[in-house]
Amino acid sequence: MSPTTLSSVASFSVIALAAYCFFRYFQWGNRCTRSLPLPPGPRPIPLLGNVHQLPMDFPYLQFRKWGQMFGDVFCLKVFRRPTLVINSIHVAKELLAHRGAKYSDRFSSHLITVMGFEVATAFLGYGDTWRRHRKLMQVGLGDQDALARLRPVQQREIVGLLSRLSQDPDAFDSHLKHFTAALIMGSAYGETEDENILRYAETILHTLVTVITTPTAVVLDFLPFSKYVPSWVLSGLFNAGLLKTRPLLVHVMDSAFEDARTRTAAALGKDKASFVAIATEAQTLKSDTNSDNDIKVAAFTMFIGQSNSRSFSAITLNSFLVQMVTHQDVYAKAQRSIDEVVGKERLPDLSDRNSLPYVDAILKEVYRLINLGIPRRLMDDDEYRGYHIPKGTSVIANIWQMGRDSNYYKDPDTFNPDRFIDPKPGSLVELDPREYIFSFGRRICPGQRFGDDSMWWTIASIIATFNVKKALDADGKKITPSMTVLPGLTSHIQQFPCSIQPRSQRALELIAESAIHLE
Ligand code: HEM
């Protein structure tokens, strides 16, 4: 190489290096001026973040304490992942609803995928498949026409629950479990006698909940190499049921769908009331782009999510019973209002809802005090109130705290349905929990109207026909059930003692007559 060439190479290298340094400096400077702090929160420690301060069983109590220290939105770290906790309805609306394009994703989880749940709507990332599922759910579960067509299913299952309660009131826990499963099975797929499907669904859900609520699962999901952990190690860490879940899930999803399709086709001209039937009709009539697979998976998500004792509907009904056993004055007042409006010669139905505001108020108060939610994943960097929220942050709407917000509720820890009754014209009633109990924005619960109607109709029917009281122990003393909330992010309630007895001979006759009428 000649000296001239050597010097040109050297000059070029110096210029390139200078340009690189300038570029990096500029980049760095830019970041310095633009970068904002994370929202305030408890100080994390290396590796663990704030995990050591976070009770696995009841995290929301700690969220409340941190909320009092850091405000209605704060950030903690679960291992290395920033986690944004939203404690107020106002912030939840601003972020989850108004900035829905960023706040509507979910995390993928290797364990969820191993068990086959990654296809379910509730676990899908924000994207086209999820959008198609949600469109289907709106057509087959959300709109007025669909809701009207699903009413016979609700009526049939509610009367079925009342019949079972009248025959064997002590087994109320298993009747409620059967009811929530049968209601959603009927609504998703239509009438079916296949008890196996319900049993399999319970097994699948049991494995899912047992696996994902263990500390091992939480740790595993945060490890970047979790997807390389061989299946035999996973089955050793959890149990053999883990690996059997996927084939069982596929079997339930396929066979329930095929069965529903066959029955829909055979129903020829009769009103075919089920999500699968309504969605299939929409697909044919409007040359919908939704595939059979979308209908199959959306139906399965509805079914599997609500057919278990941890479902949001089961939590609502169990909370209702505990509150009624411990608030007999409320129960008696509700019975009087039903007697006045409906009388004793028929069962209440949804057409009575507007005339029975006190029953509505009881449901609202039950909603206010329960706790539900599914975390979201922030899809892009965001800025809020002068703070930086990085892409990939886990976002938790702390619905438990929203229902106990003293800015909205007087004596928030007291169960008092009257807070929702307008005492005199012009006075303020307190905020309707349906504003937040079904969550916010694009991922708001698609079953909210169906779920809310079903809950109201069920509790009104129980109040009309049964007395619900404290059970007696072996010494004849009354047992006061407590709302013992089991570990997890939702308030799954531990089994509790309760005495359920028919209100009268006439109530029993009414239930029997309704059951015969519906056969
Ligand atoms: C009282 C009854 C119910 C309550 C309180 C409730 C509440 C909720 C909440 C809080 C979420 C989380 C939304 C989020 O990501 O932030 C949710 C999601 C969901 N709910 Fe419900 N729900 C109820 C009944 C139902 C019913 C009856 C169905 C279906 C038949 C249903 C289907 C779903 C589905 C599919 C999702 C996931 C939505 C998605 O990820 O896009 N829910 N629900």
Residues whose N, C-alpha, C, O or C-beta is under 5 A from the ligand:
A	BS01	HEM	T121 A122 T301 M302 Q306 F312 S313 T316 L372 G373 I374 I437 F438 S439 F440 R443 I444 C445 P446 G447 G451
